[in-house]
């Protein structure tokens, strides 16, 4: 059977910290992104990820250790030098590798899609806020009662959509710092998530404010270039301008999701 301890280059008695450190070191060295994205690098990294997931989970590690000890103690067919056993061992190992690669690729696909959604939502919010501040559309005053009802409904759906997306992004990529604890090796335990919640919140608020301020500033100096005589635009700052960025985010994210599913 595949020796996960050998794959991670750690001892049988390795601690959870040792396992995590070994995985992070190998991930930096063996990740497909730094090895040309070849099939071999993807398979190697998938096996490393499988070894880490197994050994980092106490229950799975205990079960794996039992199987490993049984195989070593009984000298099972998987350790035999018999040609038939060798072919069986190769077929079993290949099947496990293929399954590990498939799982890793699926995880990577989902992670890439999640990152793309986070980027699309954030960038669309900032850009739509900027352009709304520049153009100051007056759809609300141009629409009748039905049009305003539709606009208000889309605004509320867009607001809920942004809140749901941002909540998912915060749960996936941010963490709440806690009091620092040191391991027995003297290393500080760090979160696997890249950002603190305060950092992400500051970025969102600052980005929104900068987009709004930049749009208003640009709009003040572009009167002669903007078609302000068209019924849908003017230079007045009104409360209904808050409606349009969430609607833009809703439309762009919906189109992106549909396109991704079609692909």
C-alpha positions as CSV (number, residue, x, y, z in Angstrom):
1,X,0.0,0.0,0.0
2,X,1.0,3.6,-0.5
3,X,3.1,4.9,2.4
4,X,1.8,8.4,3.2
5,X,4.6,9.0,5.7
6,X,7.2,8.4,3.0
7,X,5.3,10.7,0.6
8,X,5.4,13.6,3.1
9,X,8.9,12.6,4.2
10,X,8.0,12.5,7.9
11,X,8.4,9.9,10.7
12,X,5.7,7.6,11.8
13,X,5.5,9.5,15.1
14,X,5.1,12.9,13.5
15,X,2.9,15.4,15.3
16,X,0.0,17.3,13.7
17,X,2.3,20.4,13.4
18,X,5.0,18.3,11.7
19,X,2.5,17.0,9.2
20,X,1.2,20.5,8.4
21,X,4.7,21.9,8.0
22,X,5.7,19.0,5.7
23,X,2.6,19.5,3.6
24,X,3.2,23.3,3.3
25,X,6.8,22.7,2.3
26,X,5.9,20.1,-0.3
27,X,3.0,22.2,-1.6
28,X,5.3,25.1,-2.3
29,X,7.7,22.8,-4.1
30,X,5.4,20.4,-6.0
31,X,2.3,22.6,-6.8
32,X,1.4,22.3,-10.5
33,X,1.4,26.1,-10.8
34,X,5.2,26.1,-10.1
35,X,5.9,23.0,-12.2
36,X,4.4,23.9,-15.5
37,X,1.0,22.4,-14.8
38,X,1.9,19.0,-16.2
39,X,-0.2,15.9,-15.6
40,X,2.6,14.4,-13.6
41,X,2.9,17.3,-11.3
42,X,-0.9,17.3,-10.8
43,X,-0.8,13.6,-9.9
44,X,2.1,14.0,-7.6
45,X,0.5,17.0,-5.8
46,X,-2.8,15.1,-5.6
47,X,-1.1,12.3,-3.8
48,X,0.6,14.7,-1.4
49,X,-2.8,16.3,-0.7
50,X,-4.4,12.9,-0.1
51,X,-1.6,11.9,2.3
52,X,-2.0,15.2,4.2
53,X,-5.8,14.9,4.4
54,X,-5.5,11.4,5.7
55,X,-2.8,12.0,8.2
56,X,-4.1,15.3,9.5
57,X,-7.5,13.7,10.4
58,X,-7.0,11.7,13.7
59,X,-9.7,9.1,12.8
60,X,-8.5,8.6,9.2
61,X,-4.9,8.4,10.4
62,X,-5.7,5.8,13.0
63,X,-7.5,3.7,10.4
64,X,-4.7,4.1,7.9
65,X,-2.1,3.1,10.6
66,X,-4.1,0.0,11.3
67,X,-4.1,-1.0,7.6
68,X,-0.4,-0.2,7.2
69,X,0.6,-2.2,10.3
70,X,-1.5,-5.2,9.1
71,X,0.1,-5.1,5.7
72,X,3.6,-4.9,7.1
73,X,2.9,-7.6,9.7
74,X,1.2,-10.2,7.5
75,X,3.2,-9.6,4.4
76,X,0.1,-9.3,2.3
77,X,-0.2,-9.9,-1.4
78,X,0.4,-6.1,-2.0
79,X,3.9,-6.6,-0.6
80,X,4.7,-9.7,-2.5
81,X,7.2,-10.0,-5.4
82,X,5.0,-12.3,-7.3
83,X,4.3,-11.0,-10.9
84,X,0.6,-11.2,-10.4
85,X,0.7,-9.4,-7.1
86,X,3.0,-6.8,-8.8
87,X,0.4,-6.1,-11.5
88,X,-2.3,-6.0,-8.9
89,X,-0.3,-3.5,-6.8
90,X,0.3,-1.3,-9.9
91,X,-3.4,-1.4,-10.9
92,X,-4.5,-0.6,-7.3
93,X,-2.0,2.2,-7.0
94,X,-3.0,3.7,-10.4
95,X,-6.6,3.6,-9.4
96,X,-5.9,5.4,-6.2
97,X,-3.8,8.0,-7.9
98,X,-6.5,8.6,-10.5
99,X,-9.1,9.0,-7.8
100,X,-6.9,11.3,-5.9
101,X,-6.2,13.4,-9.0
102,X,-9.9,13.6,-9.8
103,X,-10.7,14.7,-6.3
104,X,-8.0,17.3,-6.3
105,X,-9.0,18.6,-9.7
106,X,-12.6,18.9,-8.6
107,X,-11.5,20.8,-5.4
108,X,-9.3,23.1,-7.5
109,X,-12.2,23.7,-9.9
110,X,-14.5,24.7,-7.1
111,X,-11.9,26.8,-5.4
112,X,-11.1,28.6,-8.7
113,X,-14.8,29.3,-9.3
114,X,-15.2,30.6,-5.7
115,X,-12.3,33.0,-6.2
116,X,-13.7,34.2,-9.5
117,X,-17.1,34.8,-7.9
118,X,-15.4,36.8,-5.1
119,X,-13.4,38.9,-7.6
120,X,-16.4,39.5,-10.0
121,X,-18.7,40.6,-7.1
122,X,-16.1,43.0,-5.6
123,X,-14.8,44.5,-8.9
124,X,-18.4,44.9,-10.3
125,X,-19.5,46.7,-7.1
126,X,-16.6,49.1,-7.3
127,X,-16.8,49.8,-11.0
128,X,-20.6,50.2,-11.0
129,X,-20.4,52.6,-8.0
130,X,-17.8,54.6,-10.0
131,X,-19.8,54.9,-13.2
132,X,-23.0,55.6,-11.4
133,X,-21.3,58.5,-9.6
134,X,-20.0,59.7,-12.9
135,X,-23.2,59.5,-15.0
136,X,-25.8,59.8,-12.2
137,X,-28.6,58.0,-14.2
138,X,-32.1,59.1,-13.3
139,X,-34.1,56.0,-14.3
140,X,-36.2,56.3,-11.1
141,X,-37.6,59.6,-12.1
142,X,-38.1,58.5,-15.7
143,X,-40.0,55.4,-14.9
144,X,-43.7,55.0,-14.1
145,X,-45.0,53.2,-11.0
146,X,-44.5,49.7,-12.5
147,X,-41.0,50.6,-13.6
148,X,-40.1,51.9,-10.1
149,X,-41.6,48.7,-8.5
150,X,-39.3,46.6,-10.8
151,X,-36.3,48.8,-10.1
152,X,-36.9,48.6,-6.3
153,X,-37.4,44.8,-6.5
154,X,-34.1,44.4,-8.5
155,X,-32.4,46.6,-5.9
156,X,-33.5,44.5,-3.0
157,X,-32.6,41.2,-4.8
158,X,-29.2,42.7,-5.7
159,X,-28.6,43.8,-2.1
160,X,-29.5,40.4,-0.8
161,X,-27.2,38.8,-3.5
162,X,-24.2,41.0,-2.5
163,X,-24.7,40.2,1.2
164,X,-24.9,36.5,0.5
165,X,-21.8,36.6,-1.7
166,X,-19.8,38.7,0.7
167,X,-20.8,36.4,3.6
168,X,-19.6,33.4,1.7
169,X,-16.4,35.1,0.8
170,X,-15.8,36.1,4.4
171,X,-16.4,32.6,5.6
172,X,-14.1,31.1,3.0
173,X,-11.2,33.5,3.0
174,X,-11.2,35.4,6.3
175,X,-10.7,34.5,9.9
176,X,-11.2,36.2,13.3
177,X,-7.8,36.6,15.0
178,X,-7.6,35.0,18.4
179,X,-5.0,35.1,21.1
180,X,-1.8,33.7,19.7
181,X,-0.9,30.2,21.0
182,X,2.5,28.7,20.4
183,X,3.0,25.0,19.7
184,X,5.5,22.8,21.5
185,X,7.9,23.5,18.7
186,X,7.7,27.2,19.4
187,X,5.8,28.0,16.1
188,X,2.8,30.2,16.1
189,X,-0.4,28.6,14.9
190,X,-1.6,30.5,11.8
191,X,-4.9,30.3,10.0
192,X,-5.0,28.7,6.6
193,X,-7.2,31.6,5.5
194,X,-5.4,34.5,3.9
195,X,-7.1,37.6,5.4
196,X,-8.4,38.8,8.7
197,X,-12.0,39.9,8.8
198,X,-11.0,43.5,9.8
199,X,-8.6,43.7,6.8
200,X,-11.3,42.4,4.4
201,X,-13.9,44.8,5.8
202,X,-11.5,47.7,5.6
203,X,-10.7,46.9,2.0
204,X,-14.4,46.7,1.0
205,X,-15.4,49.9,2.7
206,X,-12.3,51.8,1.5
207,X,-12.8,50.5,-2.1
208,X,-16.4,51.6,-2.1
209,X,-15.6,55.0,-0.7
210,X,-12.8,55.6,-3.1
211,X,-14.9,54.4,-6.1
212,X,-17.7,56.8,-5.1
213,X,-15.4,59.8,-4.5
214,X,-13.5,59.2,-7.7
215,X,-16.7,58.9,-9.7
216,X,-18.1,62.2,-8.2
217,X,-14.8,63.9,-8.9
218,X,-14.6,62.7,-12.5
219,X,-18.3,63.6,-13.0
220,X,-17.7,67.2,-11.9
221,X,-15.0,67.7,-14.5
222,X,-16.7,65.9,-17.4
223,X,-19.8,67.9,-17.9
224,X,-18.9,68.9,-21.4
225,X,-18.2,65.3,-22.4
226,X,-21.3,63.7,-20.9
227,X,-24.6,63.7,-22.7
228,X,-26.4,65.2,-19.8
229,X,-29.2,66.5,-22.0
230,X,-30.3,62.9,-22.5
231,X,-33.3,62.0,-20.3
232,X,-31.5,59.2,-18.5
233,X,-28.6,61.2,-17.1
234,X,-27.9,64.5,-15.2
235,X,-25.5,65.9,-12.6
236,X,-27.7,65.9,-9.5
237,X,-26.7,63.7,-6.6
238,X,-29.9,61.8,-5.5
239,X,-30.7,59.0,-3.0
240,X,-31.9,56.7,-5.8
241,X,-28.3,56.5,-7.1
242,X,-27.8,53.9,-4.4
243,X,-30.1,51.5,-6.3
244,X,-28.0,51.0,-9.3
245,X,-24.7,49.4,-8.1
246,X,-26.4,46.3,-6.5
247,X,-28.5,45.9,-9.7
248,X,-25.4,45.9,-11.8
249,X,-23.7,43.4,-9.5
250,X,-26.7,41.1,-9.7
251,X,-26.8,41.3,-13.5
252,X,-23.1,40.7,-14.0
253,X,-22.9,37.9,-11.5
254,X,-25.9,36.2,-13.0
255,X,-24.5,36.3,-16.5
256,X,-21.1,35.1,-15.2
257,X,-22.7,32.1,-13.4
258,X,-24.8,31.2,-16.5
259,X,-21.7,31.4,-18.7
260,X,-19.6,29.2,-16.3
261,X,-22.4,26.6,-16.2
262,X,-22.6,26.6,-20.0
263,X,-18.8,26.2,-20.3
